[in-house]
Amino acid sequence: MEPAWAKLNLSLDVLGARPDGFHDLRMVMQSVDLHDDVTVTLDDTGTCRAETNRSYLPCGADNVAVRAAQVFLSRAGLTCGVHIRLHKRIPVCAGLGGGSSDAAAVLRALERLTGAGFTRTQLEEMGAEIGSDVPYCVAGGTVLAEGRGERLTPVTPMPRLPVVICKPDFPISTPELFHRVDARTSRCRPDTEGICAALADGDMPRLARRMYNVFEDVLTHREGEIAAIKSRLLDGGALGAVMSGTGSAVFGLFADADSAAYTKRRLARDYQECFLTETIARLEI
């Protein structure tokens, strides 16, 4: 079994559209202990397939974990089959990188099972063929991600901190959010350098005050519940709170576990998908 850890965006900036249809991004990303369980088995079927505890998820080539297996086998020159069992805990359509992390876990598991000899960098390159967040999810940790998300620079690791994640009961369209951001003529920018400096100094209150996601600037009135969740996290003692990725999950960083647990319990009265977790370090691959 290979854990597939959720990711958070401590900051997210959209620098502009690219000729290839993607966007240039700049973001500080962080892994947390909330994770899916990914079990990978080799067989002689010659096909890649998945099964999952979420009936609405695809199990064929449309599943990014299956796509990851196909890319790995092609790169390794292998013809065996792969069976993937996904036990999902990370909310879907939440901005927490669940699918991307599942794909990255498949790459790590197949490297371990086959002994193909791929380096972490090579696994990240495979990940870039699958999805923009997959390269980061290969090793996770505290990382500055640029380009589509494939240019990764490790920064000073965040210490272990409690985190409360809350996802309201609605998705947000990622293409629509990018369209709204593209239509804006000006926007505030995250203080990415300030976040990296706060990490280097170990000053988590200063870091939390600088957490910022440009997608929050273009949320509609219908999506205003995100601001309400942020307020409740801050009222509960969070050092800072922000939407992750393109949402709709919101998270708060806490200095102590008791405040985090109390806030999670209060939010769980109104929201089904609430989680108490903590930040974790980068994997050694």
Residue pairs with C-beta under 8 A, 6 or more apart in sequence:
1 37
1 38
1 39
2 37
2 38
2 39
2 40
2 105
2 106
2 108
2 109
2 112
3 35
3 36
3 37
3 38
3 105
4 35
4 36
4 37
4 38
4 90
4 98
4 101
4 102
4 104
4 105
4 137
5 31
5 32
5 33
5 34
5 35
5 101
5 137
5 140
5 280
6 31
6 32
6 34
6 35
6 90
6 96
6 97
6 98
6 101
6 165
6 277
7 29
7 30
7 31
7 32
7 96
7 97
7 100
7 101
7 133
7 136
7 137
7 140
7 244
7 245
8 29
8 30
8 31
8 32
8 96
8 163
8 165
8 244
8 251
9 27
9 28
9 29
9 95
9 213
9 242
9 243
9 244
9 245
10 27
10 28
10 29
10 30
10 195
10 207
10 211
10 242
11 26
11 27
11 28
11 190
11 191
11 192
11 195
11 210
11 211
11 212
11 213
11 242
12 25
12 27
12 190
12 212
12 213
12 214
12 215
12 245
13 25
13 26
13 27
13 189
13 190
13 192
13 214
14 23
14 24
14 25
14 178
14 181
14 214
14 215
15 23
15 24
15 25
15 26
16 23
16 24
17 23
17 24
17 182
18 24
18 148
22 132
22 148
23 148
23 178
24 146
24 147
24 148
25 132
25 145
25 146
25 147
25 148
25 149
26 144
26 145
26 146
26 190
26 192
27 144
27 145
27 146
27 149
27 190
27 192
28 142
28 143
28 144
28 145
28 155
28 192
28 195
28 196
29 136
29 140
29 142
29 143
29 144
29 145
30 141
30 142
30 143
30 158
30 279
31 140
31 141
31 142
31 279
31 280
31 281
31 282
32 163
32 165
32 277
32 278
32 279
32 280
33 277
33 278
33 279
33 280
34 89
34 90
34 96
34 165
34 275
34 277
35 89
35 90
35 101
36 86
36 87
36 88
36 89
36 90
36 98
36 101
36 102
36 105
37 85
37 86
37 87
37 89
38 65
38 84
38 85
38 86
38 87
38 102
38 105
38 106
38 109
39 84
39 85
39 87
40 69
40 82
40 83
40 84
40 85
40 106
40 109
40 110
40 113
41 82
41 83
41 84
41 85
42 80
42 81
42 82
42 83
42 113
42 114
43 80
43 81
43 82
43 83
44 80
44 81
45 81
45 83
46 79
46 80
46 81
47 81
47 82
48 61
48 66
48 69
48 70
48 73
48 81
48 82
48 84
49 59
49 60
49 66
49 81
49 82
49 83
49 84
50 59
50 60
50 63
50 65
50 66
50 83
50 84
50 85
50 86
51 59
51 83
51 84
51 85
51 86
52 59
52 63
52 85
52 86
52 87
52 88
53 86
53 87
53 88
54 86
54 88
54 92
57 63
57 86
57 88
57 92
59 66
60 66
61 67
61 70
63 84
63 99
64 99
64 100
64 102
64 103
64 130
64 131
64 134
65 84
65 86
65 99
65 102
65 103
65 105
65 106
66 82
66 84
67 103
67 130
68 102
68 103
68 104
68 106
68 107
68 126
68 127
68 130
68 134
69 82
69 84
69 106
69 110
71 107
71 126
71 129
71 130
72 78
72 106
72 107
72 110
72 111
72 116
72 126
73 79
73 80
73 82
73 110
75 116
75 118
75 122
75 126
76 110
76 114
76 116
76 118
78 114
78 116
82 106
82 110
84 106
86 102
88 98
90 96
90 97
90 98
90 101
91 98
91 167
91 249
91 273
92 98
92 99
93 171
93 172
93 248
94 167
94 171
94 244
94 245
94 247
94 248
94 249
94 273
95 172
95 243
95 244
95 245
95 246
95 247
95 248
95 249
96 165
96 244
96 245
96 249
97 133
97 136
97 137
97 245
99 131
100 127
100 130
100 131
100 132
100 133
100 134
100 136
100 137
101 133
101 137
101 140
103 127
103 130
103 131
103 134
103 137
104 123
104 127
104 134
104 137
104 138
105 137
107 123
107 126
107 127
107 134
107 138
108 123
108 138
108 283
108 285
110 116
111 118
111 123
118 126
119 285
120 138
120 139
120 285
123 138
123 285
124 135
124 138
124 139
124 150
124 152
125 135
127 134
127 135
127 137
127 138
127 150
128 134
128 135
128 148
128 150
132 148
132 149
132 150
133 149
133 245
135 145
135 149
135 150
135 152
136 143
136 145
136 149
136 152
138 283
138 285
139 282
139 283
139 284
139 285
140 280
140 282
140 283
141 154
141 157
141 280
141 281
141 282
141 283
142 154
142 155
142 156
142 157
142 158
142 199
142 279
142 281
142 282
143 152
143 153
143 154
143 155
143 282
144 152
144 153
144 154
144 155
144 192
144 196
145 151
145 152
145 153
146 153
154 282
155 196
155 199
155 200
156 196
156 199
156 200
156 202
157 199
157 281
157 282
158 199
158 204
158 207
158 279
159 202
159 204
159 279
160 278
160 279
160 280
161 204
161 253
161 254
161 255
161 278
161 279
162 253
162 254
162 255
162 256
162 257
162 259
162 260
162 261
162 276
162 277
162 278
163 251
163 252
163 253
163 254
163 260
163 276
163 277
163 278
163 279
164 233
164 236
164 238
164 251
164 252
164 254
164 260
164 263
164 264
164 267
164 274
164 275
164 276
164 277
165 244
165 249
165 250
165 251
165 274
165 275
165 277
166 229
166 233
166 249
166 250
166 251
166 264
166 267
166 271
166 273
166 274
166 275
167 248
167 249
167 250
167 271
167 273
167 274
168 225
168 226
168 229
168 248
168 250
168 271
169 271
169 272
169 273
170 222
170 223
170 225
170 248
171 248
172 219
172 223
172 246
172 247
172 248
174 246
177 215
177 218
177 246
177 247
178 246
180 218
181 187
181 214
181 215
181 217
181 218
184 217
184 218
187 214
187 217
188 212
188 214
188 217
189 212
189 214
190 210
190 211
190 212
190 213
190 214
191 210
191 212
194 206
194 210
195 207
195 210
195 211
198 204
198 206
198 207
198 210
199 207
204 239
204 253
204 255
205 239
205 255
207 239
207 240
207 253
208 238
208 239
208 240
208 253
209 239
209 240
210 240
211 240
211 241
211 242
211 253
212 242
213 242
213 243
213 244
213 245
215 243
215 245
215 246
215 247
216 226
216 227
216 242
216 243
219 226
219 227
219 247
223 247
223 248
226 243
226 247
226 248
226 250
229 241
229 250
229 267
229 271
230 241
230 242
230 243
230 250
230 252
232 263
232 266
232 267
233 241
233 250
233 251
233 252
233 263
233 267
234 240
234 241
234 252
236 252
236 259
236 260
236 262
236 263
236 266
236 267
237 254
237 255
237 256
237 259
237 260
237 262
237 263
238 252
238 253
238 254
238 259
238 260
238 263
239 252
239 253
239 254
239 255
240 252
240 253
241 250
241 251
241 252
241 253
242 250
242 251
243 249
243 250
244 250
244 251
249 273
252 260
252 263
254 260
254 263
260 276
261 276
264 274
264 275
264 276
267 274
268 274
